[in-house]
Amino acid sequence: LVRTALAHSTGLPVEQLRFGADPLARPELIEPSVAGLSISLANTNQLAVGLFALDREVGVDVELVAPIEAVELAERFFSPREAAELSALEEDARLSRFYELWTLREAYLKARGVGLTLPLDQLAFRPTPSGTAQAEFGPAIRDDPDRWQFGLTLITERHLAATCIGRSSSGAPTRIALFDAGAAVAAATPQPLD
C-alpha cells in the first residue's frame, strides 16, 4: 500500500521503491533517493494511512473510535484544561473529543520523531469544526506550535486521522490530497478464478 501510494504521489515505478528507516526509526525511501521526502505511517483496526511530503516534517495517526474510559485516560495524559473540558462533555461528544486530542498528540510526536518521550500533559489542542486545530505547548516541549499545521479527518464513520505538517517558510497552509491505495492495489491485483 505504501509503495502504491508513493508511486502515485511521485510518479516513480512501484517496483523500484525500496524502504528503510531514518536515524529516528521513521520510514524513509532509500531507493531511489528523493531529496526532502518525509513519510509517516499509522494503522489501526481495518485501516492504514500514510502521509508524504517534500521539504516538510510530517506525522499522521489514525484510530478506530471505540468506547474507552476517556476521562480516566485524559486525566493521566492530557493537559488539565483539556481533561476538565472533556469531563464536562456528554458521553458521545466526550468520546469524539478524546480521540481528536489523542490522535493530534500522536501525529505531532511522529512529526517530531520523538515517540512518547515528551510529557503529554504539556501538549494542548483546540480542535475546530473546520477540521483544523490550534496547539499550545508547555515549556518542556521546547517547540513553537505556530510552526505546525494540524488537521483532523474522519476517514470512515469510525476511523479518525490526525495530521501534523511543518509549515512552509511563507506560512501558507499545505493542501492534503487523499488517495485510496487499497483500491488501486485491488484493481491491479489479479483476482483468483473460481
C-alpha positions in Angstrom: 0.0 0.0 0.0 2.8 2.4 0.8 4.6 1.6 -2.4 1.4 2.2 -4.4 0.6 5.5 -2.7 4.1 6.8 -3.0 4.3 5.7 -6.7 1.1 7.6 -7.3 2.3 10.7 -5.5 5.8 10.8 -7.1 5.3 9.1 -10.5 8.1 6.6 -9.6 7.7 3.0 -10.7 6.3 1.0 -7.8 8.7 -2.0 -8.3 11.8 0.3 -7.9 10.9 1.7 -4.4 13.0 0.4 -1.5 12.4 1.4 2.1 14.5 1.7 5.3 14.4 3.7 8.5 15.9 7.1 9.3 18.0 7.6 12.5 14.8 8.3 14.4 13.3 5.0 13.2 10.8 6.7 10.9 10.2 5.1 7.5 12.3 6.5 4.6 12.7 5.9 1.0 16.2 4.7 0.3 16.0 3.8 -3.4 15.6 5.8 -5.5 16.6 8.8 -3.4 14.1 11.7 -3.2 15.6 14.7 -1.5 13.5 16.2 1.2 10.8 13.4 1.2 9.1 12.8 4.6 7.0 9.8 5.3 4.7 9.0 8.3 2.6 5.8 8.6 -0.1 4.7 11.0 -2.5 1.9 11.3 -5.4 0.7 13.4 -8.1 -2.0 13.0 -9.0 -2.3 9.3 -7.2 0.9 8.2 -3.7 2.1 7.4 -2.7 5.6 6.4 0.4 7.3 5.1 1.4 10.9 4.8 4.1 12.0 2.3 5.5 15.5 1.8 8.5 17.2 0.3 10.6 19.6 2.4 8.2 19.3 5.4 8.2 17.3 8.6 5.0 15.2 8.8 3.2 13.0 11.2 0.0 11.1 11.0 -2.1 9.0 13.4 -5.3 7.1 12.9 -7.6 5.4 15.4 -10.7 3.3 15.4 -13.1 5.3 17.5 -14.4 2.8 20.1 -15.7 3.1 23.7 -13.0 3.6 26.3 -12.5 5.3 29.7 -11.9 8.7 28.2 -12.0 10.8 31.4 -9.5 8.5 33.2 -7.1 8.5 30.3 -7.4 12.3 29.8 -6.6 12.9 33.5 -3.4 10.9 33.0 -2.2 12.1 29.6 -3.9 15.5 28.7 -3.4 19.0 30.0 -5.5 19.9 33.0 -7.6 22.3 30.8 -8.3 19.5 28.2 -9.2 17.0 30.9 -11.6 19.4 32.6 -13.3 20.3 29.2 -13.5 16.7 28.3 -15.2 15.6 31.6 -17.8 18.4 31.1 -19.0 16.9 27.7 -21.8 14.5 27.1 -20.6 10.9 26.6 -20.8 10.8 22.8 -19.1 14.2 22.4 -16.6 13.2 25.1 -15.5 10.1 23.1 -15.1 12.0 19.9 -13.1 14.8 21.5 -10.9 12.3 23.3 -9.9 10.7 20.0 -9.3 14.1 18.4 -7.0 15.1 21.2 -5.2 11.7 21.3 -4.6 11.5 17.5 -3.3 15.1 17.4 -0.8 14.2 20.1 0.3 11.1 18.2 0.6 12.9 14.9 2.8 15.7 16.5 5.1 13.2 18.2 5.6 11.3 15.0 6.4 14.5 13.1 9.0 15.4 15.7 10.3 11.8 15.7 10.4 11.6 19.4 7.7 8.9 20.2 6.2 9.1 23.7 9.2 10.8 25.2 7.7 14.2 25.7 5.3 15.0 28.6 1.9 14.6 27.0 0.3 16.9 29.6 2.4 19.7 28.2 0.6 19.4 24.8 -2.9 21.1 24.5 -5.1 21.2 21.4 -8.2 23.0 20.5 -9.9 21.3 17.5 -12.2 23.4 15.3 -15.3 22.5 13.4 -13.5 23.0 10.1 -11.1 20.1 10.8 -8.1 22.1 11.9 -6.7 22.5 15.4 -4.7 25.1 17.4 -1.9 23.9 19.7 -0.4 25.2 22.9 2.8 23.8 24.2 4.2 23.9 27.7 7.8 24.9 28.3 9.0 21.3 28.5 8.1 20.8 24.8 10.6 23.3 23.6 8.9 24.0 20.3 6.7 26.7 18.7 3.2 25.4 18.0 2.8 28.0 15.2 5.4 26.2 13.1 2.9 23.3 12.7 -0.3 22.8 10.7 -2.8 20.4 12.4 -5.7 18.6 10.8 -8.4 16.1 11.6 -10.2 13.9 9.0 -12.9 11.3 9.6 -11.8 8.7 7.0 -14.7 6.4 7.6 -17.6 6.6 10.0 -15.4 5.1 12.8 -11.8 6.0 11.8 -10.3 9.3 12.7 -7.0 10.5 11.3 -4.9 13.5 12.5 -2.1 15.1 10.6 0.8 17.3 11.7 2.7 19.1 9.0 5.6 21.6 9.3 4.6 24.9 7.9 6.3 26.4 4.8 8.5 29.5 5.2 5.6 31.5 3.8 3.3 30.1 6.5 0.7 29.2 3.8 -1.4 26.1 4.6 -0.3 22.8 3.0 -3.0 21.1 1.0 -3.6 17.4 1.6 -4.7 15.2 -1.2 -6.3 11.8 -0.3 -5.6 8.7 -2.4 -7.1 5.3 -1.7 -4.1 3.0 -2.2 -6.2 0.0 -1.2 -8.5 0.4 -4.2 -5.5 0.9 -6.5 -3.8 -2.3 -5.2 -7.1 -4.2 -5.5 -7.6 -3.0 -9.1 -4.0 -4.1 -10.0 -4.1 -7.5 -8.3 -5.5 -10.3 -10.4 -8.4 -12.0 -8.7 -8.5 -15.8 -8.4 -10.9 -17.6 -10.7 -13.5 -19.9 -9.2 
